Amino acid sequence: MTAHGFGFSVSRYTPQQGAWGRLTARDSILRRLDWPMLLAALMLSGLGSLLVWSATRNRTELNNGDPYDFLVRHTVNVGIGLALMAGTVWLGHRTLRGAVPILYGLSVLLVALVLTPLGTTINGAHAWLDIGGFSLQPSEFTKVTIILGMAMLLAARVDAGDRVHPDHRTVVQALALAALPMAVIMLMPDLGSVMVMAVIVLGVLLASGASNRWVFGLMGTGAVGAVLVWQLGVLDEYQINRFAAFANPELDPAGVGYNTNQARIAIGSGGLQGTGLFNGTQTTGQFVPEQQTDFIFTVAGEELGFLGAGLIILLIGVVLWRACRIARDTTELYGTIVAAGIIAWFAFQSFENIGMTLGIMPVAGLPLPFVSYGGTSMFAVWIAVGLLQSIKVQRPLSA
């Protein structure tokens, strides 16, 4: 007898053990979860709640006079994210594999709707849907569906035993699947999301065992594409200015370089132990724009210091480490590819977000996973954690 959606036996406990016995049995879902990853992600979201609160409690133009407004909303977002994670684990990544065509089609439709009158612009990026007063950024969910869709295609014949590696035709189909939503997102233009998706595609191809010629070819194509995007004027002026400020930090420090300059001042003023939560002069003085979202790491650097900022990086490292173990230990290529795509997503987006606050990466408008304020991004990363946990839970038990 097997549990619905999970390939493990449920005969190792008896009805006399009761509910607690079922939860704590060796083959129960609760026992088989990756708790180090889950606890690290929960700690990141908990720290994020405090940092978002610190960044917004004095900003009356944002919180409508309620200093707890963003804290409550961020906490609710985390709660919804946890519910989505639990639902993903319950359904299982194998069940979702069969629903990929529907999920992919829905995500592409939502992304396309951004280009209609339903789309709205926030912080210079026309990447949002305004639905009944609720803002949704479809590109966040598209990251998940690209991973699932490419994994489904690349692993189908390999997991069935027909091939050892994906053939060239399958790779082309997988790349086309990823290219469609990426092209639509580029029209917004949302360069940051496209950058993350490009890294996801590379991570997925590497994990699938596809020929290295595809990987090197895509890297070369990406470099040529970046030049063309720049030369053809696809990017908006504010995005071009961001890259110009990155290339020359002294360029217009009161204009295009203002965000990054203030971010470095905030982080540098924190020292080893920080100024203390709610005591950062840059944060309290509201010198860093968008501090609750893209620049949330500056609050940690200033108020929690090197130790607090280092703790955030350490916790992200724990999530990535556990995800790598899950990718290594799974017995199916589909699970390996899904885990690898999520690893590439989390690793690059974290590096880009933290790097732009330190001035070593251009500003790309990407949130820090689990930490930054933002409902859609929070939902997406917790769904991804649910997928990783599902892969771990559904791995066959050792004898």
N, C-alpha and C positions, 0 to 999 in steps of 0.2 A: 504494500500500500504506500502511495506517495502523496505528499501534500500538493495541493493545486499550485501549478506553476513552478514547483521546486522539485528537483530530482533527488530527494533524500527520504530516507525511511522515517516513519513516525511511530515505529513499534518499540522504541527503546524506553518508553515510559508507559505507565499504566494509569487508568482512570482514577485509581486511588490516590495518585500523587496530586491531583487537583490542578488548578490553573497555574500555580507557581511552579509545580513540577514540570508542566508542559513548557513553560517559558524558559526554564533553566536546564532542561534536558540537553545532552551533548549535541544532538542534532537539531535543536530548536533554532529558529531564526535569530532570536535574541543572542544566543551564545555564539552564533556564527558571524555576526556583524564584525566589521573591522573597527573596534572601539578606539584604538589610538587615532585613526583618521577622524572618526566622528567627534571625539572629544576635542581634537585640535581645531576642527572646523567650528564647533560650538564656542570654543574660547575666542576664536577670531571674530565671530559674530557678536559675542558678548563685549569684547573690547571695542568693536565697531560701534556698538550702541552708546558706549560712554564717549567715544571720540565724536560721534555725530552730535550727541547732546552738547558737548563742550563747544563745538563749532557753530551751533545754531541757537543756543539758549538766549543769547543777547541780540540776535538778528531779528528785530521786530518786523522788518519788511518781509521776512520769510515765514516767521512762525505765527503771524497774526496776533502778536502780543502774548502768546502762550509759550513760556520757555520749555515746556515738556512736549510740545507738538511733534517735533521731529523724533524725539526719543520714543514716543508712543507709536508713531507710524513705522519707525525702523523696527521696533520690537514686533509689531504686527506682521511686517514683511518677513521677518525671520521665522515667526510662527507658521505663516503660510508656506514658506520654503520648506520647513521641517515636515509639514503635512504632505507636500508634494514629494519629498524624498521618501516618506513612508509609503505613499501610494505607488511610487516607482518600484520600490523594493517588493511590495506585495504583488504587483503585476509581473515583475521580472523582465529583464532585458530580452529574454527569449520570446516572451509574449509580445513585447513591443516591437520585436523584429518583424512580426507579421503585420503590424500596423504602420510600418514605416511609410509606405506609399501615401496613406491618408495624412499622417503627421507632416510629411514633407510637403505635400500639396497645400495643406493648410498654412504652413509657415511661409511658403512662397507667396500665397495669396495675401497674407497679412503684410508682408514686406512690400508687395506691389501696391497695396492700399495706401501706403505712406506717400506715394507719388500722386494720389488723388486729393481732392479737397479735404478728405478726412485727416490727411497728414498735417503735422504741426512742427514748428521750429522751436527748439529749446537749446539755449546756449550756442546759437549759431549753427546747430546741426538739424537739418530737416529729416529726422529719423524717427519720429514719434507718431503714434496714433492717439487722437483724443476721442475716447469713447465714454460718453456720459460723464465727463469731468475726470475720468481716470486716464492717465497717460501710460501708454504701453510702447515699449521699444521692441518691435518684432525681431530685429536682428539678433537679439540675445537668444531667443528660442531657436533661431536658424542655426546657431552654432551647434546645438544639440542634434537637430535633424540632419545636418550635414554629416556629422560623425556617424549617426545611426545608418543613414542611407548609404554612405560609402562603405561602411563595414558590412552591410547586408550584401552589396554587390561583390565586393572583393573577397569575401569569405564563403560565398555560396557554394562554389564548386570545390573549394579546398576542404571545407568541413564535411562535404558529402563524399570525399575521398576520390573525386575524379581527377584532381590536379594537386601538385605540391605547392605551386605558387600561382597567383592570378595571372592570366594571359593578357596580352596587350589590348585586346578588344574589351575586356572587362575593365582594365585601367582607364581606357578612353571613356567608357560609360560612367565610371565613378567620377572622373574629372568633369564631365559634362553636367552631372548631377550637382556638383559643387559650384560650377561656374555660373549657372543660371541665377541663383539668389545673390551671388557675389556681384554679378553685373548690375542687378537691380539696385543693390545697396550702394554701389559705386555711383549710381546716378543721383543719389540723395544730395551730396556725396557724404558717406560715412567711412572715411578712410581708416579710422581706428579699427572698426569691426572687420573690414576687409583684410587688414593686416593680420588680425587674429585668425581669421578663417584660412588665410594662405598658410600660416604656420600649422594649423590643424591639418590641412590637406597634406603637407609634407610629413607630419608625424604619422598620419594614417598610412600613407604609402610606404614609409620606412617599416612600420610594424607589419604590413601585409606581406612583405617579402617580394614586392614588385621589383622589377629590374631597376638597378641604380641609375640607368640611363634616364628613366622617367624623373627621378629626383633631381639629377643635375640639369636635365632639360627644363624642368619647371623653375629651378632657381635662375637659370639664364633667361628664361621667358619673363620671369618676374622682374628681373633687372631691366630688361628692355621695356616691359610694360610700364615700369615706374618712370622711365625717361619720357615715354610717350604721353603718359598722364600729365606730367609736368609741362611738356611742350605744347600739348593740345589745349591746355587751359581747362581741364576737367575739374580741377580743384577750385574751391572757393577762395576768395582773397584771404580770409582769416586763416585758412589752412596753410596757404603759402607763407603767410607771415609767421606762423608757428615754426615752420622749418627754417625760415630765415633767422629767427631769433635763436634757434638751436645752433645753427652754424656760426652765428656771431652773437654771443651772450651780451655784448656791450651795445647791440643794436637797439635803439629806442627803449631804454630801460623804464621809461614812464608810459610806454605804449605797448607794443607787441611783446616786449621782454619783461613786462611788469609781473606777470604771474610767476614765472620761473625765478625771477630775482627775489620776490617776496617769499617764495617757497624755500629757497636756500637760506634766507635770513632766519626764517622760522626754525628750520631744522638745526642750523648752526647754533642758534641761541639756546638750544636745549641742553647741550653738554652731555655729561655722562648720565645723570639721574633725572634731568628735566626740571622744569620750573614747577611742576605739580599740576595735577588735573584741575582745569578751570583757571589756572594762573598764568597761562601763556599770553604775553603782551601782543604778539602778532595775531593770535587767535581772538583774544578779547577785543583787540582794536580793529578786528575785521579787515586786516590788510591783505589776506590771501583770498582771492575770489574762488568760488565753488569749492570751498574747503570741506564741505560735508560729503562731496561726491568724488571728483577726480583728484583732489588734493588732500584727501583725508590723512594721508601719511604724514603730512606736515604737522598735524595736531599731535600725533604720536611722537614725532621727533622733537617738538618743542616742549610738550608738557610731560612726556614720559622719558625723554632723553634717549641716549644711545641704547640703554638697557631695554626700554619699552619698545623702541623701534626694532631692536634686534630680536625681541621676543616674537613680534609679528612675523618677521622673516623666518624665524625658527619654526613657528607653527605652520606657516605655508610649506616649509621644507618637510615637515612631518606628513602633511597631506600628500605631497608629491611622492615621498618615500613609500608610503603605504600603497598609493596608487600604482607605483612601479612594481611592488611586490604582487599586487593583484594581477597586473598585466603579465607578469612572469609565470605565475602559478596556474592561471586558468588553462584548461585543457582544450579549448576551442579557439580557433583563429578569430571568430567573430568577437568574442569577449576581449581578446588581446587587442584587437584594433580599436574597439570602443574605448577601452582604458587608455590606450596610447593617444587617441585623439583628445581625451579629456586632460591628460598630462600635458600635452603640447599647449592646449588652451590655457590652463591654469598657470603654467610656468611662464609662457610668453607674456600674458596679460599682467601678471604680477610684476615681472621684470620691467615691462614698459611703464606701468603706473608708478612704481617706486623710482625707476630710472629718470622719469621726466621731472619728478620733484627734486632730484639731485642734480639735474642738468646734464645727465649722460645719455638721455634719450629725448627725442622731440615730443612735444605735447600732442597727444593723439585723442584725448577725450575718452579714455578708458577707465572704468572704475576698478578699485582694488577688490578682488574676489573676497566675499564674505564680510568685508569691512565697510566699504563705501555705502552711502545711502542710495537707495534706488530699488524699487520693487521688482521690476522685470529682471534686472541683473541678479538680484538675490534669489528669485525663483529659479532662474536658469542654473546657477551654480549648485543649488541644493538638489535639483533634478539630476544634475551630473553626479553628485555624491550618491544619490539613490541608485544610479546605474552602476557605479563602482561597487556599492554594497551588494547589489543584486548579483554581480559577477562573482563576488566573494562567497555569498550565501549559496549560490547554485553550484559551486564547485563540489564535485563528489567528495564525500568523506573518505579519509584513509581507513584502511582496515584496522 
